[in-house]
Amino acid sequence: DQQVKQNSPSLSVQEGRISILNCDYTNSMFDYFLWYKKYPAEGPTFLISISSIKDKNEDGRFTVFLNKSAKHLSLHIVPSQPGDSAVYFCAAAVGGSNYKLTFGKGTLLTVNP
Amino acid sequence: KAGVTQTPRYLIKTRGQQVTLSCSPISGHRSVSWYQQTPGQGLQFLFEYFSETQRNKGNFPGRFSGRQFSNSRSEMNVSTLELGDSALYLCASSWATGAGANVLTFGAGSRLTVL
């Protein structure tokens, strides 16, 4: 049973435009959400996170939105740059002391120059 | 500050063999987690160690095991290898408690191929 779903395996965007990556979850116990970025031959790198007490968190070009009622979160990248081309993983956790992250299968973002 | 170091980076084994992978966490990080990444299943949690004790375990068979040493370094072992064990094995470390504890820092992984 996949508790974190990224339904788009890939996304292609033009440089300078907005990239929107989506993630849905089924476990209502999740209260902390993270986005990781992964380049080939490297480990995932933490990008941004959000606690369930918030509905938006912003860090430079990256903004994560959380809709708890819909069990949906999204990552917005504005403006998109070719260096953003990578696989993006959505992850979720239960409680601050539980270090088991449940990951989605990832979305390959390609930003075209 | 050195990152999470995993060795070996690449290895090839045959069915039935066993393998041991090593992970050195970021200095000061006391929690070490292991994940398996495959094309079909994505990243799946294997187990997490803190102070030499396994605190969490994912849904993997007993052939997958791990341990953590007093210096927080960790090893994972897979016995009686199967073709389906071919994957990228990722180690991650984090602070044990407090703000940001859920933020894992990953190593580059150990790519295991089982023939």
Interface residues (C-beta under 8 A of the other chain):
Chain A: Y32 L34 Y36 A41 E42 G43 P44 T45 F46 S49 F89 A91 A93 G96 S97 N98 Y99 K100 L101 T102 F103 G104 K105 G106
Chain B: V4 S31 S33 Y35 Q41 G42 L43 Q44 F45 E48 R55 N56 G58 L90 A92 S94 T97 A101 N102 V103 L104 T105 F106 G107 A108 G109
